[in-house]
Amino acid sequence: MTDKEVCRYLELVDRRLFILIHSGIDWKPDYTPELEAVDRELAGLKEMVNREHEKRKICGMQVAQQG
């Protein structure tokens, strides 16, 4: 995952949380399509995040076996 992809992922998570935390009873219909778009993009990036976690897990296991 590139630095740019990591930053984008964090920006999307931040935006999603901001909307959910600050909207409360003032929910506006405009939030729904934005949240759906954020969720779609996060889903794509989440696959990359999972692959990175797997890489680190495998590297960690290899180091443990060598040690």
Secondary structure as GFF3:
##gff-version 3
##sequence-region A 1 67
A	DSSP	alpha_helix	3	23	.	.	.	ID=ss1
A	DSSP	three_ten_helix	24	26	.	.	.	ID=ss2
A	DSSP	alpha_helix	31	66	.	.	.	ID=ss3
###
